[in-house]
Amino acid sequence: MAPSDIINVEFGALDSAAQSLTTKAGALNTAMDALQTSLSPIKETWYASGSSAGEAAQASETRLRTAIADVIEVINRFSTKVSNASVIQRDLENRNRDLFA
């Protein structure tokens, strides 16, 4: 059997990767919340001024928040896919093992 015919699945690595992705998504969300809290007093004054710069900043913030929310969603979906792949492969390995028991 050629080495290219061998599949080696590291279940621990898959589980760890899925958890790491979830953790990173959470950290990104926490960082955005902290930034929001830190900038809140400045934003309130600037946005309330009604200036075109304030309106542009508010629009930019909205786009940034939407983009970051989208990235967090993608990370979480990928984490779920990695976790599901681990479960599916582990189940397949167990069924294959049982064929030889």
C-alpha positions as CSV (number, residue, x, y, z in Angstrom):
1,M,0.0,0.0,0.0
2,A,1.4,3.3,-1.0
3,P,1.7,6.1,1.6
4,S,-0.8,8.1,-0.3
5,D,-3.4,5.4,0.2
6,I,-3.3,5.9,4.0
7,I,-5.6,8.3,5.8
8,N,-4.6,9.4,9.3
9,V,-7.3,11.2,11.3
10,E,-6.2,12.9,14.5
11,F,-9.4,13.2,16.4
12,G,-7.9,15.2,19.2
13,A,-6.5,17.7,16.7
14,L,-9.9,18.1,15.0
15,D,-11.7,18.6,18.3
16,S,-9.0,21.0,19.4
17,A,-9.3,23.0,16.2
18,A,-13.0,23.2,16.5
19,Q,-12.8,24.5,20.0
20,S,-10.0,26.9,19.1
21,L,-12.1,28.4,16.3
22,T,-15.1,28.9,18.7
23,T,-12.8,30.5,21.2
24,K,-11.3,32.9,18.6
25,A,-14.8,33.9,17.4
26,G,-15.8,34.6,21.0
27,A,-12.7,36.6,21.6
28,L,-13.4,38.7,18.5
29,N,-16.9,39.4,19.7
30,T,-15.6,40.3,23.1
31,A,-13.0,42.7,21.6
32,M,-15.7,44.4,19.5
33,D,-17.9,44.8,22.6
34,A,-15.0,46.3,24.6
35,L,-14.2,48.7,21.7
36,Q,-17.9,49.7,21.6
37,T,-17.8,50.4,25.3
38,S,-14.6,52.4,25.2
39,L,-15.7,54.5,22.3
40,S,-19.2,55.1,23.4
41,P,-18.8,58.5,25.0
42,I,-16.9,59.8,22.0
43,K,-19.4,58.4,19.5
44,E,-22.4,59.8,21.3
45,T,-21.0,63.3,21.0
46,W,-19.8,62.9,17.5
47,Y,-22.9,61.2,16.1
48,A,-25.2,63.6,17.9
49,S,-23.4,66.6,16.3
50,G,-25.2,65.7,13.0
51,S,-22.0,66.5,11.1
52,S,-21.3,64.8,7.9
53,A,-18.1,63.3,9.4
54,G,-20.2,61.9,12.3
55,E,-22.7,60.4,9.8
56,A,-19.8,58.9,7.8
57,A,-18.3,57.4,10.9
58,Q,-21.6,55.9,12.0
59,A,-22.1,54.4,8.6
60,S,-18.5,53.0,8.7
61,E,-19.1,51.6,12.1
62,T,-22.3,49.9,10.9
63,R,-20.4,48.3,8.0
64,L,-17.6,47.2,10.2
65,R,-19.9,45.6,12.8
66,T,-21.8,43.8,10.0
67,A,-18.5,42.5,8.5
68,I,-17.2,41.4,11.8
69,A,-20.5,39.7,12.6
70,D,-20.3,37.9,9.3
71,V,-16.7,36.8,10.0
72,I,-17.7,35.5,13.4
73,E,-20.6,33.6,11.8
74,V,-18.3,32.0,9.3
75,I,-15.8,31.0,12.0
76,N,-18.5,29.5,14.1
77,R,-20.0,27.6,11.1
78,F,-16.5,26.3,10.2
79,S,-16.0,25.2,13.8
80,T,-19.3,23.3,13.7
81,K,-18.3,21.6,10.4
82,V,-14.9,20.6,11.9
83,S,-16.6,19.2,15.0
84,N,-19.1,17.3,12.9
85,A,-16.4,15.9,10.7
86,S,-14.6,14.6,13.8
87,V,-17.8,12.9,15.1
88,I,-18.7,11.4,11.7
89,Q,-15.1,10.1,11.2
90,R,-14.9,8.7,14.7
91,D,-18.3,6.9,14.2
92,L,-17.0,5.5,10.9
93,E,-13.8,4.3,12.5
94,N,-15.8,2.6,15.3
95,R,-18.0,0.9,12.8
96,N,-15.0,-0.3,10.8
97,R,-13.3,-1.5,14.0
98,D,-16.4,-3.5,14.9
99,L,-16.2,-5.3,11.6
100,F,-13.0,-7.0,12.9
101,A,-14.1,-7.6,16.5
